Amino acid sequence: MLCTRYGPVVVGWDGVRARVAPATCGRWVDLKAFVHSIELDNVDRRLLHLLGVPRGSVTTYKLYAEVVGTSPRHVGRLMASNPLPVVLPCHRVVKSDLSLGGYTGGVEIKRALLTYEGALCGGKPCRLVKPSPVSDVYSAVLQSLGIHKY
């Protein structure tokens, strides 16, 4: 398992899925090398709108649903099926009442990630945005994770 650290969490890549807090890590790389090791071409295109939620901001299941043309409940299932948590930041999707909702790694990891990214004010999300499409996926991932392109 290829691993890196993003703020408060370890993220692993097994060649198919990213894992938050994997049980073991075989090789450690920096975050930029990790991103370049991941295959993004076969990801459900609806998940790429996550990259249109900037670091330090959140969106709601309802706003996300409007952008991708489905229901908020379906967005919840889509986020749960995200094969690249953290890389495609599904932790930035919260409930309409701005409570955090669920997360693959648990709500405490979601809270830690949002705190690390500066998206919480007084424990609640403070910058709400509507997701926007991205054109250059790899550049958007780097920007989303706070990595300078060069």
Rosetta constraint file for C-alpha pairs under 8 A:
AtomPair CA 1 CA 12 HARMONIC 5.97 0.50
AtomPair CA 1 CA 13 HARMONIC 5.64 0.50
AtomPair CA 1 CA 14 HARMONIC 4.96 0.50
AtomPair CA 1 CA 15 HARMONIC 7.98 0.50
AtomPair CA 1 CA 24 HARMONIC 6.97 0.50
AtomPair CA 1 CA 25 HARMONIC 5.01 0.50
AtomPair CA 1 CA 26 HARMONIC 4.99 0.50
AtomPair CA 1 CA 27 HARMONIC 6.48 0.50
AtomPair CA 2 CA 12 HARMONIC 5.41 0.50
AtomPair CA 2 CA 13 HARMONIC 5.09 0.50
AtomPair CA 2 CA 14 HARMONIC 6.53 0.50
AtomPair CA 2 CA 25 HARMONIC 6.12 0.50
AtomPair CA 2 CA 26 HARMONIC 6.00 0.50
AtomPair CA 2 CA 27 HARMONIC 4.95 0.50
AtomPair CA 2 CA 28 HARMONIC 5.96 0.50
AtomPair CA 2 CA 29 HARMONIC 7.24 0.50
AtomPair CA 2 CA 34 HARMONIC 7.51 0.50
AtomPair CA 3 CA 10 HARMONIC 6.75 0.50
AtomPair CA 3 CA 11 HARMONIC 5.57 0.50
AtomPair CA 3 CA 12 HARMONIC 4.24 0.50
AtomPair CA 3 CA 13 HARMONIC 6.32 0.50
AtomPair CA 3 CA 25 HARMONIC 5.76 0.50
AtomPair CA 3 CA 26 HARMONIC 7.40 0.50
AtomPair CA 3 CA 27 HARMONIC 6.08 0.50
AtomPair CA 3 CA 28 HARMONIC 4.83 0.50
AtomPair CA 3 CA 29 HARMONIC 6.27 0.50
AtomPair CA 3 CA 34 HARMONIC 7.27 0.50
AtomPair CA 4 CA 10 HARMONIC 5.75 0.50
AtomPair CA 4 CA 11 HARMONIC 5.48 0.50
AtomPair CA 4 CA 12 HARMONIC 6.56 0.50
AtomPair CA 4 CA 28 HARMONIC 5.71 0.50
AtomPair CA 4 CA 29 HARMONIC 5.53 0.50
AtomPair CA 4 CA 30 HARMONIC 5.81 0.50
AtomPair CA 4 CA 31 HARMONIC 5.72 0.50
AtomPair CA 4 CA 34 HARMONIC 6.58 0.50
AtomPair CA 5 CA 9 HARMONIC 5.81 0.50
AtomPair CA 5 CA 10 HARMONIC 4.47 0.50
AtomPair CA 5 CA 11 HARMONIC 6.06 0.50
AtomPair CA 5 CA 30 HARMONIC 7.46 0.50
AtomPair CA 5 CA 31 HARMONIC 6.73 0.50
AtomPair CA 6 CA 10 HARMONIC 6.25 0.50
AtomPair CA 6 CA 11 HARMONIC 7.08 0.50
AtomPair CA 6 CA 31 HARMONIC 7.07 0.50
AtomPair CA 6 CA 145 HARMONIC 7.96 0.50
AtomPair CA 7 CA 113 HARMONIC 7.13 0.50
AtomPair CA 7 CA 116 HARMONIC 6.28 0.50
AtomPair CA 8 CA 112 HARMONIC 6.52 0.50
AtomPair CA 8 CA 113 HARMONIC 6.67 0.50
AtomPair CA 8 CA 116 HARMONIC 7.20 0.50
AtomPair CA 9 CA 20 HARMONIC 6.90 0.50
AtomPair CA 9 CA 21 HARMONIC 6.39 0.50
AtomPair CA 9 CA 109 HARMONIC 7.57 0.50
AtomPair CA 9 CA 113 HARMONIC 7.69 0.50
AtomPair CA 10 CA 20 HARMONIC 6.09 0.50
AtomPair CA 10 CA 21 HARMONIC 5.04 0.50
AtomPair CA 10 CA 22 HARMONIC 7.20 0.50
AtomPair CA 11 CA 18 HARMONIC 6.51 0.50
AtomPair CA 11 CA 19 HARMONIC 5.54 0.50
AtomPair CA 11 CA 20 HARMONIC 4.73 0.50
AtomPair CA 11 CA 21 HARMONIC 5.83 0.50
AtomPair CA 11 CA 22 HARMONIC 6.79 0.50
AtomPair CA 11 CA 86 HARMONIC 7.61 0.50
AtomPair CA 12 CA 18 HARMONIC 5.35 0.50
AtomPair CA 12 CA 19 HARMONIC 4.90 0.50
AtomPair CA 12 CA 20 HARMONIC 6.46 0.50
AtomPair CA 12 CA 21 HARMONIC 7.16 0.50
AtomPair CA 12 CA 22 HARMONIC 5.86 0.50
AtomPair CA 12 CA 25 HARMONIC 6.98 0.50
AtomPair CA 13 CA 17 HARMONIC 5.83 0.50
AtomPair CA 13 CA 18 HARMONIC 4.45 0.50
AtomPair CA 13 CA 19 HARMONIC 6.29 0.50
AtomPair CA 13 CA 38 HARMONIC 7.45 0.50
AtomPair CA 14 CA 18 HARMONIC 6.64 0.50
AtomPair CA 14 CA 19 HARMONIC 7.94 0.50
AtomPair CA 15 CA 38 HARMONIC 7.29 0.50
AtomPair CA 15 CA 39 HARMONIC 8.00 0.50
AtomPair CA 16 CA 39 HARMONIC 7.99 0.50
AtomPair CA 16 CA 83 HARMONIC 7.57 0.50
AtomPair CA 17 CA 83 HARMONIC 4.90 0.50
AtomPair CA 17 CA 84 HARMONIC 5.92 0.50
AtomPair CA 18 CA 83 HARMONIC 6.05 0.50
AtomPair CA 18 CA 84 HARMONIC 4.76 0.50
AtomPair CA 18 CA 85 HARMONIC 6.25 0.50
AtomPair CA 19 CA 84 HARMONIC 7.46 0.50
AtomPair CA 19 CA 85 HARMONIC 7.05 0.50
AtomPair CA 20 CA 85 HARMONIC 7.05 0.50
AtomPair CA 20 CA 86 HARMONIC 7.74 0.50
AtomPair CA 20 CA 104 HARMONIC 7.90 0.50
AtomPair CA 20 CA 105 HARMONIC 6.05 0.50
AtomPair CA 21 CA 105 HARMONIC 7.60 0.50
AtomPair CA 29 CA 33 HARMONIC 6.10 0.50
AtomPair CA 29 CA 34 HARMONIC 6.13 0.50
AtomPair CA 30 CA 34 HARMONIC 6.23 0.50
AtomPair CA 31 CA 35 HARMONIC 6.26 0.50
AtomPair CA 31 CA 147 HARMONIC 7.86 0.50
AtomPair CA 32 CA 36 HARMONIC 6.39 0.50
AtomPair CA 32 CA 142 HARMONIC 7.25 0.50
AtomPair CA 32 CA 147 HARMONIC 6.80 0.50
AtomPair CA 33 CA 37 HARMONIC 6.26 0.50
AtomPair CA 34 CA 38 HARMONIC 6.70 0.50
AtomPair CA 35 CA 87 HARMONIC 7.48 0.50
AtomPair CA 35 CA 138 HARMONIC 7.95 0.50
AtomPair CA 35 CA 141 HARMONIC 7.66 0.50
AtomPair CA 35 CA 142 HARMONIC 7.52 0.50
AtomPair CA 43 CA 47 HARMONIC 7.21 0.50
AtomPair CA 43 CA 48 HARMONIC 7.88 0.50
AtomPair CA 43 CA 83 HARMONIC 7.67 0.50
AtomPair CA 44 CA 48 HARMONIC 7.42 0.50
AtomPair CA 45 CA 49 HARMONIC 7.68 0.50
AtomPair CA 46 CA 68 HARMONIC 6.22 0.50
AtomPair CA 47 CA 78 HARMONIC 7.54 0.50
AtomPair CA 47 CA 79 HARMONIC 7.62 0.50
AtomPair CA 47 CA 82 HARMONIC 7.18 0.50
AtomPair CA 47 CA 88 HARMONIC 7.10 0.50
AtomPair CA 48 CA 52 HARMONIC 7.61 0.50
AtomPair CA 48 CA 88 HARMONIC 7.00 0.50
AtomPair CA 48 CA 133 HARMONIC 7.44 0.50
AtomPair CA 48 CA 134 HARMONIC 7.43 0.50
AtomPair CA 48 CA 137 HARMONIC 7.53 0.50
AtomPair CA 49 CA 53 HARMONIC 7.35 0.50
AtomPair CA 49 CA 131 HARMONIC 5.87 0.50
AtomPair CA 49 CA 132 HARMONIC 6.06 0.50
AtomPair CA 49 CA 133 HARMONIC 5.38 0.50
AtomPair CA 49 CA 134 HARMONIC 6.98 0.50
AtomPair CA 50 CA 88 HARMONIC 5.98 0.50
AtomPair CA 50 CA 89 HARMONIC 5.86 0.50
AtomPair CA 50 CA 90 HARMONIC 6.43 0.50
AtomPair CA 50 CA 92 HARMONIC 7.75 0.50
AtomPair CA 50 CA 131 HARMONIC 6.64 0.50
AtomPair CA 51 CA 88 HARMONIC 6.42 0.50
AtomPair CA 51 CA 89 HARMONIC 6.95 0.50
AtomPair CA 51 CA 131 HARMONIC 7.76 0.50
AtomPair CA 51 CA 132 HARMONIC 7.85 0.50
AtomPair CA 51 CA 133 HARMONIC 7.64 0.50
AtomPair CA 51 CA 134 HARMONIC 6.85 0.50
AtomPair CA 51 CA 137 HARMONIC 7.84 0.50
AtomPair CA 51 CA 140 HARMONIC 6.01 0.50
AtomPair CA 51 CA 141 HARMONIC 6.44 0.50
AtomPair CA 51 CA 144 HARMONIC 6.34 0.50
AtomPair CA 52 CA 131 HARMONIC 4.78 0.50
AtomPair CA 52 CA 132 HARMONIC 4.45 0.50
AtomPair CA 52 CA 133 HARMONIC 5.68 0.50
AtomPair CA 52 CA 134 HARMONIC 6.18 0.50
AtomPair CA 52 CA 140 HARMONIC 7.88 0.50
AtomPair CA 53 CA 57 HARMONIC 6.33 0.50
AtomPair CA 53 CA 58 HARMONIC 6.34 0.50
AtomPair CA 53 CA 59 HARMONIC 6.80 0.50
AtomPair CA 53 CA 92 HARMONIC 7.20 0.50
AtomPair CA 53 CA 129 HARMONIC 6.70 0.50
AtomPair CA 53 CA 130 HARMONIC 7.21 0.50
AtomPair CA 53 CA 131 HARMONIC 5.14 0.50
AtomPair CA 53 CA 132 HARMONIC 6.99 0.50
AtomPair CA 53 CA 144 HARMONIC 7.99 0.50
AtomPair CA 54 CA 58 HARMONIC 7.62 0.50
AtomPair CA 54 CA 144 HARMONIC 6.06 0.50
AtomPair CA 55 CA 117 HARMONIC 5.90 0.50
AtomPair CA 55 CA 118 HARMONIC 7.71 0.50
AtomPair CA 55 CA 119 HARMONIC 7.41 0.50
AtomPair CA 55 CA 144 HARMONIC 5.54 0.50
AtomPair CA 55 CA 145 HARMONIC 7.11 0.50
AtomPair CA 55 CA 146 HARMONIC 7.55 0.50
AtomPair CA 56 CA 114 HARMONIC 7.24 0.50
AtomPair CA 56 CA 117 HARMONIC 5.00 0.50
AtomPair CA 56 CA 118 HARMONIC 4.80 0.50
AtomPair CA 56 CA 119 HARMONIC 4.09 0.50
AtomPair CA 56 CA 120 HARMONIC 7.85 0.50
AtomPair CA 56 CA 127 HARMONIC 7.06 0.50
AtomPair CA 57 CA 92 HARMONIC 6.96 0.50
AtomPair CA 57 CA 118 HARMONIC 7.84 0.50
AtomPair CA 57 CA 119 HARMONIC 5.15 0.50
AtomPair CA 57 CA 125 HARMONIC 7.45 0.50
AtomPair CA 57 CA 126 HARMONIC 7.26 0.50
AtomPair CA 57 CA 127 HARMONIC 4.74 0.50
AtomPair CA 57 CA 128 HARMONIC 5.75 0.50
AtomPair CA 57 CA 129 HARMONIC 6.61 0.50
AtomPair CA 58 CA 92 HARMONIC 4.63 0.50
AtomPair CA 58 CA 93 HARMONIC 5.74 0.50
AtomPair CA 58 CA 94 HARMONIC 6.85 0.50
AtomPair CA 58 CA 119 HARMONIC 6.87 0.50
AtomPair CA 58 CA 125 HARMONIC 6.72 0.50
AtomPair CA 58 CA 126 HARMONIC 7.95 0.50
AtomPair CA 58 CA 127 HARMONIC 6.15 0.50
AtomPair CA 58 CA 128 HARMONIC 5.05 0.50
AtomPair CA 58 CA 129 HARMONIC 6.15 0.50
AtomPair CA 59 CA 63 HARMONIC 6.42 0.50
AtomPair CA 59 CA 64 HARMONIC 6.76 0.50
AtomPair CA 59 CA 92 HARMONIC 6.27 0.50
AtomPair CA 59 CA 93 HARMONIC 5.00 0.50
AtomPair CA 59 CA 94 HARMONIC 6.21 0.50
AtomPair CA 59 CA 128 HARMONIC 5.36 0.50
AtomPair CA 59 CA 129 HARMONIC 5.26 0.50
AtomPair CA 59 CA 130 HARMONIC 5.94 0.50
AtomPair CA 59 CA 131 HARMONIC 6.82 0.50
AtomPair CA 60 CA 64 HARMONIC 6.10 0.50
AtomPair CA 60 CA 93 HARMONIC 5.15 0.50
AtomPair CA 60 CA 94 HARMONIC 4.73 0.50
AtomPair CA 60 CA 95 HARMONIC 5.32 0.50
AtomPair CA 60 CA 96 HARMONIC 5.45 0.50
AtomPair CA 60 CA 98 HARMONIC 7.54 0.50
AtomPair CA 60 CA 128 HARMONIC 7.75 0.50
AtomPair CA 61 CA 65 HARMONIC 6.00 0.50
AtomPair CA 61 CA 72 HARMONIC 4.90 0.50
AtomPair CA 61 CA 73 HARMONIC 7.58 0.50
AtomPair CA 61 CA 75 HARMONIC 6.01 0.50
AtomPair CA 61 CA 76 HARMONIC 6.81 0.50
AtomPair CA 61 CA 93 HARMONIC 6.04 0.50
AtomPair CA 61 CA 94 HARMONIC 6.17 0.50
AtomPair CA 61 CA 95 HARMONIC 5.95 0.50
AtomPair CA 61 CA 96 HARMONIC 6.92 0.50
AtomPair CA 62 CA 66 HARMONIC 6.37 0.50
AtomPair CA 62 CA 71 HARMONIC 7.18 0.50
AtomPair CA 62 CA 72 HARMONIC 4.86 0.50
AtomPair CA 62 CA 95 HARMONIC 7.78 0.50
AtomPair CA 62 CA 96 HARMONIC 6.74 0.50
AtomPair CA 63 CA 67 HARMONIC 6.52 0.50
AtomPair CA 63 CA 130 HARMONIC 5.82 0.50
AtomPair CA 63 CA 131 HARMONIC 7.43 0.50
AtomPair CA 64 CA 68 HARMONIC 6.37 0.50
AtomPair CA 64 CA 72 HARMONIC 7.37 0.50
AtomPair CA 64 CA 75 HARMONIC 7.07 0.50
AtomPair CA 64 CA 93 HARMONIC 7.92 0.50
AtomPair CA 64 CA 130 HARMONIC 6.90 0.50
AtomPair CA 64 CA 131 HARMONIC 6.34 0.50
AtomPair CA 65 CA 69 HARMONIC 5.62 0.50
AtomPair CA 65 CA 70 HARMONIC 4.94 0.50
AtomPair CA 65 CA 71 HARMONIC 5.26 0.50
AtomPair CA 65 CA 72 HARMONIC 5.20 0.50
AtomPair CA 65 CA 74 HARMONIC 7.79 0.50
AtomPair CA 65 CA 75 HARMONIC 6.02 0.50
AtomPair CA 66 CA 70 HARMONIC 6.59 0.50
AtomPair CA 66 CA 71 HARMONIC 7.63 0.50
AtomPair CA 67 CA 130 HARMONIC 7.79 0.50
AtomPair CA 67 CA 131 HARMONIC 6.90 0.50
AtomPair CA 67 CA 132 HARMONIC 7.79 0.50
AtomPair CA 70 CA 74 HARMONIC 6.52 0.50
AtomPair CA 70 CA 75 HARMONIC 7.18 0.50
AtomPair CA 71 CA 75 HARMONIC 6.38 0.50
AtomPair CA 72 CA 76 HARMONIC 6.42 0.50
AtomPair CA 73 CA 77 HARMONIC 6.66 0.50
AtomPair CA 74 CA 78 HARMONIC 6.11 0.50
AtomPair CA 75 CA 79 HARMONIC 6.06 0.50
AtomPair CA 76 CA 80 HARMONIC 6.23 0.50
AtomPair CA 77 CA 81 HARMONIC 6.28 0.50
AtomPair CA 78 CA 82 HARMONIC 6.42 0.50
AtomPair CA 79 CA 90 HARMONIC 5.81 0.50
AtomPair CA 80 CA 103 HARMONIC 7.34 0.50
AtomPair CA 80 CA 104 HARMONIC 6.50 0.50
AtomPair CA 82 CA 88 HARMONIC 7.57 0.50
AtomPair CA 82 CA 90 HARMONIC 7.41 0.50
AtomPair CA 84 CA 88 HARMONIC 5.55 0.50
AtomPair CA 85 CA 89 HARMONIC 5.93 0.50
AtomPair CA 85 CA 90 HARMONIC 6.23 0.50
AtomPair CA 85 CA 91 HARMONIC 7.58 0.50
AtomPair CA 85 CA 104 HARMONIC 7.79 0.50
AtomPair CA 86 CA 90 HARMONIC 6.86 0.50
AtomPair CA 86 CA 91 HARMONIC 7.05 0.50
AtomPair CA 87 CA 141 HARMONIC 6.60 0.50
AtomPair CA 87 CA 145 HARMONIC 7.36 0.50
AtomPair CA 88 CA 141 HARMONIC 7.25 0.50
AtomPair CA 89 CA 144 HARMONIC 7.98 0.50
AtomPair CA 90 CA 103 HARMONIC 7.98 0.50
AtomPair CA 91 CA 103 HARMONIC 6.56 0.50
AtomPair CA 91 CA 110 HARMONIC 5.54 0.50
AtomPair CA 91 CA 113 HARMONIC 7.35 0.50
AtomPair CA 91 CA 114 HARMONIC 7.32 0.50
AtomPair CA 92 CA 114 HARMONIC 7.10 0.50
AtomPair CA 93 CA 100 HARMONIC 7.73 0.50
AtomPair CA 94 CA 98 HARMONIC 5.86 0.50
AtomPair CA 94 CA 99 HARMONIC 6.25 0.50
AtomPair CA 94 CA 100 HARMONIC 4.83 0.50
AtomPair CA 94 CA 101 HARMONIC 5.71 0.50
AtomPair CA 95 CA 99 HARMONIC 5.47 0.50
AtomPair CA 95 CA 100 HARMONIC 6.09 0.50
AtomPair CA 95 CA 101 HARMONIC 5.84 0.50
AtomPair CA 98 CA 124 HARMONIC 6.68 0.50
AtomPair CA 98 CA 125 HARMONIC 6.24 0.50
AtomPair CA 99 CA 124 HARMONIC 7.04 0.50
AtomPair CA 99 CA 125 HARMONIC 7.92 0.50
AtomPair CA 100 CA 107 HARMONIC 7.14 0.50
AtomPair CA 100 CA 110 HARMONIC 7.65 0.50
AtomPair CA 100 CA 111 HARMONIC 7.48 0.50
AtomPair CA 101 CA 107 HARMONIC 7.13 0.50
AtomPair CA 102 CA 106 HARMONIC 6.59 0.50
AtomPair CA 102 CA 107 HARMONIC 5.66 0.50
AtomPair CA 103 CA 107 HARMONIC 5.52 0.50
AtomPair CA 103 CA 109 HARMONIC 7.80 0.50
AtomPair CA 103 CA 110 HARMONIC 6.22 0.50
AtomPair CA 105 CA 109 HARMONIC 5.95 0.50
AtomPair CA 105 CA 110 HARMONIC 7.24 0.50
AtomPair CA 106 CA 110 HARMONIC 6.50 0.50
AtomPair CA 107 CA 111 HARMONIC 6.07 0.50
AtomPair CA 108 CA 112 HARMONIC 6.10 0.50
AtomPair CA 109 CA 113 HARMONIC 6.09 0.50
AtomPair CA 110 CA 114 HARMONIC 6.20 0.50
AtomPair CA 111 CA 115 HARMONIC 6.01 0.50
AtomPair CA 112 CA 116 HARMONIC 6.06 0.50
AtomPair CA 113 CA 117 HARMONIC 6.21 0.50
AtomPair CA 114 CA 118 HARMONIC 6.18 0.50
AtomPair CA 114 CA 119 HARMONIC 5.15 0.50
AtomPair CA 114 CA 120 HARMONIC 6.22 0.50
AtomPair CA 115 CA 119 HARMONIC 5.92 0.50
AtomPair CA 115 CA 120 HARMONIC 5.57 0.50
AtomPair CA 119 CA 125 HARMONIC 5.55 0.50
AtomPair CA 119 CA 126 HARMONIC 6.12 0.50
AtomPair CA 119 CA 127 HARMONIC 6.50 0.50
AtomPair CA 120 CA 124 HARMONIC 4.99 0.50
AtomPair CA 120 CA 125 HARMONIC 4.34 0.50
AtomPair CA 120 CA 126 HARMONIC 5.58 0.50
AtomPair CA 121 CA 125 HARMONIC 6.05 0.50
AtomPair CA 121 CA 126 HARMONIC 5.46 0.50
AtomPair CA 134 CA 140 HARMONIC 6.80 0.50
AtomPair CA 136 CA 140 HARMONIC 6.10 0.50
AtomPair CA 137 CA 141 HARMONIC 6.16 0.50
AtomPair CA 138 CA 142 HARMONIC 6.28 0.50
AtomPair CA 139 CA 143 HARMONIC 6.15 0.50
AtomPair CA 139 CA 149 HARMONIC 6.88 0.50
AtomPair CA 140 CA 144 HARMONIC 5.90 0.50
AtomPair CA 141 CA 145 HARMONIC 6.22 0.50
AtomPair CA 142 CA 146 HARMONIC 6.21 0.50
AtomPair CA 142 CA 147 HARMONIC 4.88 0.50
AtomPair CA 142 CA 148 HARMONIC 6.71 0.50
AtomPair CA 142 CA 149 HARMONIC 6.54 0.50
AtomPair CA 143 CA 147 HARMONIC 5.62 0.50
AtomPair CA 143 CA 148 HARMONIC 6.76 0.50
AtomPair CA 143 CA 149 HARMONIC 7.57 0.50
